[in-house]
Amino acid sequence: MNARKVNANTTTAAAAGAPAATVRHAMIAEAAYFLAEKRGFASGLEQQDWFAAEQIVDDEFFKPSAERNPAAGGKPNP
């Protein structure tokens, strides 16, 4: 599974008014899991997975759309 895809229940929680920090943390944890799974859960790279997941989640969900792709008028790349 692609690390950029998150569980629909996580994003539903954001829409339901869950605190942004709690939702962001859950999304990062899920993305980090999928990154670790992709590399076979080899130990010693957990922190690297977490930092990469933070970047993915923040880029996809927590930055204003203009910051994601200013050349396209704020619309993210497909």
N, CA, C and O atoms as a GROMACS GRO file, in nm:
protein
  312
    1MET      N    1   0.084  -0.118   0.000
    1MET     CA    2   0.000   0.000   0.000
    1MET      C    3   0.088   0.124   0.000
    1MET      O    4   0.194   0.125   0.062
    2ASN      N    5   0.046   0.224  -0.066
    2ASN     CA    6   0.119   0.348  -0.075
    2ASN      C    7   0.112   0.423   0.057
    2ASN      O    8   0.005   0.436   0.116
    3ALA      N    9   0.226   0.474   0.105
    3ALA     CA   10   0.230   0.546   0.232
    3ALA      C   11   0.149   0.674   0.227
    3ALA      O   12   0.112   0.727   0.332
    4ARG      N   13   0.120   0.724   0.110
    4ARG     CA   14   0.043   0.848   0.097
    4ARG      C   15  -0.106   0.826   0.117
    4ARG      O   16  -0.181   0.923   0.129
    5LYS      N   17  -0.149   0.703   0.121
    5LYS     CA   18  -0.291   0.675   0.142
    5LYS      C   19  -0.314   0.654   0.291
    5LYS      O   20  -0.238   0.584   0.358
    6VAL      N   21  -0.419   0.715   0.342
    6VAL     CA   22  -0.451   0.700   0.483
    6VAL      C   23  -0.589   0.641   0.497
    6VAL      O   24  -0.670   0.644   0.403
    7ASN      N   25  -0.616   0.588   0.613
    7ASN     CA   26  -0.743   0.526   0.643
    7ASN      C   27  -0.855   0.629   0.637
    7ASN      O   28  -0.841   0.740   0.690
    8ALA      N   29  -0.965   0.595   0.573
    8ALA     CA   30  -1.079   0.686   0.562
    8ALA      C   31  -1.133   0.722   0.699
    8ALA      O   32  -1.186   0.832   0.716
    9ASN      N   33  -1.123   0.633   0.797
    9ASN     CA   34  -1.170   0.663   0.932
    9ASN      C   35  -1.090   0.775   0.995
    9ASN      O   36  -1.144   0.854   1.072
   10THR      N   37  -0.962   0.783   0.965
   10THR     CA   38  -0.878   0.889   1.019
   10THR      C   39  -0.922   1.023   0.964
   10THR      O   40  -0.935   1.120   1.040
   11THR      N   41  -0.945   1.031   0.836
   11THR     CA   42  -0.986   1.159   0.778
   11THR      C   43  -1.128   1.194   0.820
   11THR      O   44  -1.161   1.313   0.829
   12THR      N   45  -1.213   1.094   0.845
   12THR     CA   46  -1.348   1.120   0.894
   12THR      C   47  -1.342   1.182   1.032
   12THR      O   48  -1.423   1.268   1.065
   13ALA      N   49  -1.246   1.140   1.113
   13ALA     CA   50  -1.231   1.197   1.247
   13ALA      C   51  -1.200   1.346   1.238
   13ALA      O   52  -1.247   1.424   1.320
   14ALA      N   53  -1.122   1.385   1.139
   14ALA     CA   54  -1.090   1.526   1.122
   14ALA      C   55  -1.216   1.604   1.089
   14ALA      O   56  -1.237   1.714   1.141
   15ALA      N   57  -1.299   1.549   1.003
   15ALA     CA   58  -1.422   1.616   0.964
   15ALA      C   59  -1.520   1.624   1.081
   15ALA      O   60  -1.602   1.715   1.087
   16ALA      N   61  -1.512   1.529   1.173
   16ALA     CA   62  -1.603   1.525   1.286
   16ALA      C   63  -1.561   1.620   1.398
   16ALA      O   64  -1.629   1.629   1.500
   17GLY      N   65  -1.452   1.691   1.379
   17GLY     CA   66  -1.409   1.790   1.477
   17GLY      C   67  -1.308   1.740   1.578
   17GLY      O   68  -1.288   1.805   1.681
   18ALA      N   69  -1.244   1.627   1.553
   18ALA     CA   70  -1.140   1.579   1.643
   18ALA      C   71  -1.025   1.680   1.643
   18ALA      O   72  -1.000   1.746   1.542
   19PRO      N   73  -0.956   1.693   1.755
   19PRO     CA   74  -0.845   1.789   1.759
   19PRO      C   75  -0.743   1.760   1.649
   19PRO      O   76  -0.706   1.645   1.627
   20ALA      N   77  -0.698   1.863   1.582
   20ALA     CA   78  -0.607   1.847   1.469
   20ALA      C   79  -0.480   1.771   1.507
   20ALA      O   80  -0.433   1.688   1.430
   21ALA      N   81  -0.425   1.798   1.625
   21ALA     CA   82  -0.302   1.731   1.666
   21ALA      C   83  -0.324   1.581   1.682
   21ALA      O   84  -0.237   1.502   1.647
   22THR      N   85  -0.438   1.541   1.734
   22THR     CA   86  -0.470   1.399   1.753
   22THR      C   87  -0.486   1.330   1.618
   22THR      O   88  -0.435   1.220   1.597
   23VAL      N   89  -0.557   1.394   1.528
   23VAL     CA   90  -0.578   1.338   1.394
   23VAL      C   91  -0.446   1.330   1.320
   23VAL      O   92  -0.416   1.229   1.257
   24ARG      N   93  -0.366   1.437   1.327
   24ARG     CA   94  -0.236   1.438   1.259
   24ARG      C   95  -0.149   1.325   1.311
   24ARG      O   96  -0.085   1.255   1.232
   25HIS      N   97  -0.145   1.305   1.441
   25HIS     CA   98  -0.063   1.200   1.501
   25HIS      C   99  -0.107   1.063   1.451
   25HIS      O  100  -0.023   0.980   1.417
   26ALA      N  101  -0.238   1.038   1.446
   26ALA     CA  102  -0.288   0.910   1.398
   26ALA      C  103  -0.252   0.888   1.252
   26ALA      O  104  -0.217   0.776   1.212
   27MET      N  105  -0.261   0.992   1.172
   27MET     CA  106  -0.227   0.980   1.030
   27MET      C  107  -0.079   0.952   1.012
   27MET      O  108  -0.040   0.872   0.927
   28ILE      N  109   0.005   1.018   1.092
   28ILE     CA  110   0.149   0.996   1.084
   28ILE      C  111   0.183   0.853   1.126
   28ILE      O  112   0.264   0.786   1.061
   29ALA      N  113   0.121   0.806   1.233
   29ALA     CA  114   0.147   0.670   1.280
   29ALA      C  115   0.111   0.568   1.172
   29ALA      O  116   0.185   0.472   1.150
   30GLU      N  117  -0.002   0.589   1.107
   30GLU     CA  118  -0.044   0.496   1.002
   30GLU      C  119   0.050   0.501   0.882
   30GLU      O  120   0.087   0.396   0.829
   31ALA      N  121   0.090   0.620   0.841
   31ALA     CA  122   0.183   0.634   0.728
   31ALA      C  123   0.318   0.572   0.763
   31ALA      O  124   0.379   0.506   0.678
   32ALA      N  125   0.366   0.592   0.887
   32ALA     CA  126   0.494   0.534   0.928
   32ALA      C  127   0.488   0.382   0.927
   32ALA      O  128   0.584   0.315   0.889
   33TYR      N  129   0.374   0.327   0.968
   33TYR     CA  130   0.356   0.182   0.964
   33TYR      C  131   0.370   0.130   0.821
   33TYR      O  132   0.440   0.032   0.796
   34PHE      N  133   0.303   0.196   0.727
   34PHE     CA  134   0.310   0.150   0.589
   34PHE      C  135   0.450   0.167   0.530
   34PHE      O  136   0.492   0.086   0.447
   35LEU      N  137   0.521   0.271   0.570
   35LEU     CA  138   0.660   0.286   0.526
   35LEU      C  139   0.745   0.171   0.579
   35LEU      O  140   0.826   0.113   0.506
   36ALA      N  141   0.727   0.138   0.708
   36ALA     CA  142   0.803   0.027   0.768
   36ALA      C  143   0.767  -0.106   0.702
   36ALA      O  144   0.854  -0.189   0.676
   37GLU      N  145   0.639  -0.124   0.674
   37GLU     CA  146   0.594  -0.246   0.607
   37GLU      C  147   0.660  -0.259   0.470
   37GLU      O  148   0.704  -0.367   0.430
   38LYS      N  149   0.666  -0.148   0.399
   38LYS     CA  150   0.724  -0.148   0.263
   38LYS      C  151   0.870  -0.192   0.264
   38LYS      O  152   0.916  -0.254   0.168
   39ARG      N  153   0.942  -0.162   0.371
   39ARG     CA  154   1.083  -0.200   0.378
   39ARG      C  155   1.104  -0.326   0.461
   39ARG      O  156   1.217  -0.358   0.499
   40GLY      N  157   0.996  -0.399   0.490
   40GLY     CA  158   1.007  -0.528   0.558
   40GLY      C  159   1.025  -0.520   0.708
   40GLY      O  160   1.072  -0.616   0.769
   41PHE      N  161   0.988  -0.410   0.769
   41PHE     CA  162   0.996  -0.390   0.915
   41PHE      C  163   1.136  -0.410   0.971
   41PHE      O  164   1.151  -0.452   1.086
   42ALA      N  165   1.238  -0.381   0.892
   42ALA     CA  166   1.376  -0.390   0.943
   42ALA      C  167   1.393  -0.292   1.058
   42ALA      O  168   1.350  -0.177   1.049
   43SER      N  169   1.456  -0.338   1.165
   43SER     CA  170   1.470  -0.252   1.283
   43SER      C  171   1.579  -0.147   1.263
   43SER      O  172   1.669  -0.162   1.179
   44GLY      N  173   1.569  -0.041   1.341
   44GLY     CA  174   1.669   0.064   1.339
   44GLY      C  175   1.633   0.184   1.253
   44GLY      O  176   1.706   0.283   1.253
   45LEU      N  177   1.522   0.177   1.180
   45LEU     CA  178   1.484   0.287   1.092
   45LEU      C  179   1.349   0.348   1.131
   45LEU      O  180   1.288   0.420   1.052
   46GLU      N  181   1.303   0.321   1.253
   46GLU     CA  182   1.173   0.368   1.297
   46GLU      C  183   1.163   0.520   1.296
   46GLU      O  184   1.062   0.577   1.254
   47GLN      N  185   1.267   0.586   1.343
   47GLN     CA  186   1.265   0.732   1.347
   47GLN      C  187   1.264   0.790   1.205
   47GLN      O  188   1.194   0.888   1.179
   48GLN      N  189   1.338   0.732   1.117
   48GLN     CA  190   1.339   0.775   0.977
   48GLN      C  191   1.198   0.759   0.916
   48GLN      O  192   1.151   0.846   0.844
   49ASP      N  193   1.133   0.646   0.946
   49ASP     CA  194   0.996   0.624   0.898
   49ASP      C  195   0.903   0.732   0.952
   49ASP      O  196   0.819   0.785   0.879
   50TRP      N  197   0.916   0.764   1.080
   50TRP     CA  198   0.828   0.863   1.143
   50TRP      C  199   0.848   1.001   1.078
   50TRP      O  200   0.751   1.068   1.044
   51PHE      N  201   0.973   1.041   1.060
   51PHE     CA  202   0.999   1.173   0.999
   51PHE      C  203   0.949   1.179   0.855
   51PHE      O  204   0.894   1.281   0.812
   52ALA      N  205   0.967   1.071   0.780
   52ALA     CA  206   0.916   1.068   0.643
   52ALA      C  207   0.764   1.074   0.643
   52ALA      O  208   0.704   1.141   0.558
   53ALA      N  209   0.701   1.005   0.736
   53ALA     CA  210   0.555   1.006   0.746
   53ALA      C  211   0.504   1.145   0.784
   53ALA      O  212   0.402   1.190   0.732
   54GLU      N  213   0.575   1.213   0.873
   54GLU     CA  214   0.536   1.351   0.907
   54GLU      C  215   0.536   1.440   0.782
   54GLU      O  216   0.444   1.518   0.761
   55GLN      N  217   0.639   1.426   0.702
   55GLN     CA  218   0.651   1.506   0.580
   55GLN      C  219   0.536   1.476   0.485
   55GLN      O  220   0.474   1.567   0.430
   56ILE      N  221   0.507   1.348   0.467
   56ILE     CA  222   0.400   1.307   0.376
   56ILE      C  223   0.266   1.362   0.423
   56ILE      O  224   0.192   1.423   0.345
   57VAL      N  225   0.234   1.341   0.550
   57VAL     CA  226   0.105   1.385   0.604
   57VAL      C  227   0.093   1.536   0.600
   57VAL      O  228  -0.010   1.590   0.559
   58ASP      N  229   0.196   1.606   0.643
   58ASP     CA  230   0.190   1.752   0.642
   58ASP      C  231   0.176   1.807   0.501
   58ASP      O  232   0.098   1.899   0.478
   59ASP      N  233   0.250   1.751   0.407
   59ASP     CA  234   0.241   1.797   0.268
   59ASP      C  235   0.103   1.773   0.209
   59ASP      O  236   0.051   1.857   0.136
   60GLU      N  237   0.044   1.658   0.240
   60GLU     CA  238  -0.083   1.620   0.178
   60GLU      C  239  -0.206   1.679   0.247
   60GLU      O  240  -0.307   1.705   0.182
   61PHE      N  241  -0.198   1.700   0.379
   61PHE     CA  242  -0.321   1.732   0.452
   61PHE      C  243  -0.317   1.859   0.536
   61PHE      O  244  -0.422   1.914   0.566
   62PHE      N  245  -0.200   1.906   0.574
   62PHE     CA  246  -0.196   2.015   0.671
   62PHE      C  247  -0.131   2.142   0.619
   62PHE      O  248  -0.115   2.238   0.695
   63LYS      N  249  -0.094   2.146   0.494
   63LYS     CA  250  -0.041   2.269   0.435
   63LYS      C  251  -0.150   2.330   0.349
   63LYS      O  252  -0.226   2.258   0.285
   64PRO      N  253  -0.158   2.462   0.346
   64PRO     CA  254  -0.253   2.525   0.254
   64PRO      C  255  -0.224   2.479   0.111
   64PRO      O  256  -0.108   2.457   0.075
   65SER      N  257  -0.328   2.467   0.031
   65SER     CA  258  -0.310   2.412  -0.104
   65SER      C  259  -0.212   2.492  -0.188
   65SER      O  260  -0.144   2.435  -0.273
   66ALA      N  261  -0.202   2.624  -0.167
   66ALA     CA  262  -0.109   2.706  -0.244
   66ALA      C  263   0.036   2.666  -0.214
   66ALA      O  264   0.122   2.677  -0.302
   67GLU      N  265   0.064   2.620  -0.092
   67GLU     CA  266   0.199   2.577  -0.058
   67GLU      C  267   0.231   2.442  -0.119
   67GLU      O  268   0.348   2.412  -0.145
   68ARG      N  269   0.129   2.358  -0.143
   68ARG     CA  270   0.153   2.226  -0.201
   68ARG      C  271   0.196   2.234  -0.346
   68ARG      O  272   0.281   2.157  -0.389
   69ASN      N  273   0.138   2.328  -0.422
   69ASN     CA  274   0.171   2.340  -0.564
   69ASN      C  275   0.136   2.480  -0.613
   69ASN      O  276   0.034   2.500  -0.679
   70PRO      N  277   0.221   2.577  -0.582
   70PRO     CA  278   0.189   2.714  -0.622
   70PRO      C  279   0.183   2.733  -0.773
   70PRO      O  280   0.112   2.823  -0.819
   71ALA      N  281   0.253   2.653  -0.852
   71ALA     CA  282   0.253   2.668  -0.997
   71ALA      C  283   0.118   2.634  -1.058
   71ALA      O  284   0.085   2.681  -1.167
   72ALA      N  285   0.040   2.553  -0.989
   72ALA     CA  286  -0.090   2.511  -1.041
   72ALA      C  287  -0.202   2.589  -0.974
   72ALA      O  288  -0.316   2.542  -0.971
   73GLY      N  289  -0.172   2.706  -0.923
   73GLY     CA  290  -0.276   2.785  -0.859
   73GLY      C  291  -0.326   2.727  -0.730
   73GLY      O  292  -0.440   2.749  -0.690
   74GLY      N  293  -0.239   2.651  -0.663
   74GLY     CA  294  -0.275   2.594  -0.535
   74GLY      C  295  -0.338   2.455  -0.543
   74GLY      O  296  -0.372   2.398  -0.440
   75LYS      N  297  -0.353   2.401  -0.661
   75LYS     CA  298  -0.410   2.269  -0.675
   75LYS      C  299  -0.299   2.164  -0.665
   75LYS      O  300  -0.198   2.175  -0.735
   76PRO      N  301  -0.316   2.062  -0.579
   76PRO     CA  302  -0.211   1.961  -0.564
   76PRO      C  303  -0.196   1.877  -0.690
   76PRO      O  304  -0.289   1.862  -0.768
   77ASN      N  305  -0.076   1.824  -0.707
   77ASN     CA  306  -0.049   1.734  -0.819
   77ASN      C  307  -0.125   1.605  -0.797
   77ASN      O  308  -0.141   1.563  -0.682
   78PRO      N  309  -0.172   1.540  -0.903
   78PRO     CA  310  -0.241   1.411  -0.887
   78PRO      C  311  -0.147   1.301  -0.846
   78PRO      O  312  -0.188   1.187  -0.828
   0.00000   0.00000   0.00000
